[in-house]
Amino acid sequence: MMKWCFSTLGCTDRSLGEILALAHRYGIAAVEVRGIGGVLDNGEIADFAPENAPKTKEMLQGAGVMPLILGTSVSFHDKEKFAENLQAGKRDIEIAARLGFSAVRVFGNRIVGDEAECIGRVAEGVRALSLVAAPLGVSVLLEVHGDFNTVPRLISIIERCDGCENFGLIWDICHTHAIYGADWRRFYDALAPFIRHVHLKDIKKGLHVLPGEGELPICEVIRTMQADGYEGCFSLEWEKHWHKELPEIEVALERLLQLPI
């Protein structure tokens, strides 16, 4: 059964109520939160404050929408900001647990300085957060993003997180396209067991376009993963927050749901 989701990155200016109404309109039962009411910092989103958590959970449950992934800005490539990001990650894990999110999203994100040392630092941060999150029933998902978009680099992280069953990957199909292109199966076949969530989008000549209008093999990826028994969600990450010229998320959702899958 197809499981659709969307990230609020495509509608960060909207209230929680408006986001839930959007999900209801398109029959989508899960959301990935990356901003509400114009605020991206999870610690500053009013709906996430401890005193508002009961009402927020009630709204989610009443709408029949699962709070699936809590998007964070946490990344571990910068040695000088490692402790700061670790603390932010712990805070966001607490928020996720409070509101019933299944997982938090974190980044690598870039290779800075010595590659082996940087990969080790990222693995250390991801593993530390996974150990904090496990007792709370929250998963820590590393997004395939930036320089952490190749099989060798991601395998290095996975090996260092051995034993952390709440660790996994978010596969952003755009961020592997630059490396693997039409040979995307080379990436997928190596890492499929670790993929817990998928970000869908489309690009053409480096520009974001509506799903199905670009170069990314959206339908092929979905068909392959479903045939392989993938149980996670396929999530539209419509990057309107970063690219204001894009049409509203409704346009992208309608196009995605009309694809011949």
N, C-alpha and C positions, 0 to 999 in steps of 0.2 A: 504493500500500500504506500502510495506517495505521501510523504510528509513535507509539507511546505512550511516556510518560515520567512520572515523578513527582518532586516536590521533597521532600527530606528535612525540609522545614519542617513537614511533617505527622507526623514521627516523629523529632524531634531527639534524643530520649532514647535511641534505639537504637544498638547497635554497628554497625560496618560489616558484620559477618557477618549480623546480623539484617536489615539493609537489603537486602543482596544476596539473602537468603532470601525477603524480601517481593517483590522484583522477579521472582524465579524462580517464585514461587507464582502470580503473575498474568501470567506470560509477557511481562514488560516488559523490553526489552533496553537501556534507557538510564536513567540517574538524573541528577538535578540536585541537587547537594549544597549544602544550607544548614543545616549542623549535623550533627555525629556525636557520639554518646555524651554528649549534654547540653552540648556546646561549640559555639558559633557562630563564634567567631573562628578563621579558617582557620589563623592562625599558632600557635594553641594546640591544634589537633586532632592528637593523637598519631599517627594514621595518616598524616598529611601530613608529618611530620618527615623530613628527608633520610635518616636512618638506617633509617626504617621504610618508605620509598617502595618499595623492591623487593618487600617482602612485600605491600604494599597493591596494587601493580600486578598481582602474581601472583594475589591474591584476585579482583580485578576480571576479569582474563582468564579465570581458572578458572570464574567464574560466568557468563561470556559477557555481561557487562554493561558498556556503554560509559559512562565518566565524561563526561557531556556538558557540563553547565554548572556552573562553580564560582561559587556565589552569594557576593557580597561585600556589605559595608555601605558601600562607597565612594560618595560623592556629592560634587558640586562646587559646590553653590549657596552655600556659606559661604566668603566670602573669607578669613576668619581661619584656616580649617582646610584651605585648598586644598592647601598643600604636604604636610600630614599625610596627606590622602586620596590625593594623587598617589603618595606613598611606599608607602602601604598597597596601592594598586592594583598597583604594580610588584612588591611582594612576592607578591601573590596570583597575578599572571601567572606568576611563577617557579614557584609551587606547581603551578599548572595545567599548565605545560609539563613539570614533573618527573613528574607522574602521568598525563599523557595526556589531560587535559580538552581539549575542543574550543574552549571559550570561557569567559570570565569575564563575570559580570553586574555592571553598575554603574548608579547612579541619577543623576538630574538634581540635585535632587529637587523643590525648591521655588523659587518666584520670590521672591527677597529683594532689596529695594531697587529700583534701576532695572532694568526688565525686560530691556532690550537688553544692558546690562552683564552681568547675571546669565546670560543665554543665551550670551553670548560667553565667559564664564568656564567654563561647563559644556562648551561646545564645545572650548575650549582643553584642558581636562582629558581629555576623551574622546579627542581627537585625539592628545594626547601618549601616552596609554596604548596606543592603537592602533599607533602607530609603534614603541613598545617591544615590543609583543606579536607584531607581524608576523613578524620573523625567527625567532621561537620556534614559529610555527605555531599561534598562539592568536588567536582572535577576541575583540573587545571589543563586547559587546552592551549597549546602553542600554535599560533597562526603561522602558516606557510606564507612568509611575507619578507620583503626586503632581500637581504643576502641569505636568509635562511630558507632557501627555496630549491635546494638540490638534495638528492638522495644521500650523498656522503655526509653532508653537514647535519642533516636531520637524523640520520642513523646514529651519529655520534651523540646527539642529545638523547635519543631513545635508549641507547645502551647505558648511559649514565643514570637514566631514570628507571632502570630495571627494578622491578618490585613495587613500583608506584602504579597500582592498577587504576587509579583515578587520573592518570596522565594520558593525554592523547593529542591528536593534531586536528587543526581546522585547515582543510585544504581550500585555499583561495585559488581557483583555477586560472585566474589572470596572472598571478605571481609566478606560476611555473611555466606559463606559456612562453615567456621570453627565453627560457632555457631549453625547454623540450619541444615547443611548437606542436606540430602534428604527431610527434612521437610521445605524446603525453602518457601512453601506456607504460613507458619505461619508468616514469615516476610512480604512477598509480600501482603497478604490479609490485613494486618494491615496498610500498608503504601502506597499502590498502588495509592491513590489519590494525593500523594505528589511527586511521581516519575516523573521527567521531562526528564531524560536522563539515558541511561544504558551503563555501561562499560562491554564489553565482553572479556573474556580471558579463558584459561583453565589451569588446574594444575593436576599433577599426583604425589602423594607421596611428595607433597610440592614443586615440580619443575614445572616451566612453560613449557607447551607443546603446540603443534599446536591445534587450535580449533577442538573439536570433538575427540581428542585423550586422554582426561583426564577424571576427575571426575565430572566436573561441568555440570549442566543440561541446556546447552545453547539452544538447540532446544526446549525443553519443556518450558523454560522461554519465548522465543520469541513467540511460538504458543499461550501460555496463554495470554500474554500481548496484542497481536494482536486481539485475540478473545474478549478481554475486552475493545477494542477501544483505546488502547494506541496510542498517536499521535506523540510521540517523536522519536528520533533516537536510533538505536542500534550501538554503537561505539566500534570498535576494539581498545583496549588499549594494544598494543603489547609492552612489557616493555624492548625492546632491549637496550634502553639507560642505564638501570640499570643492564641488564644481557647480556653482550656482546657476550656470547656464542650462543645466539639465532640466527636463520637464519634471513635473510632480511624480511622486512615487506611484500614484495610481496608474499612470501611463505605462510605467515599467512592469508593474504587477500584472496588468491586463495582458501585456505582450508575452510575459513569461508563462502565464497560465494558458495561453493559446498555442504554445509551441507544440509541434507534432511529436510528442514523446511516446 
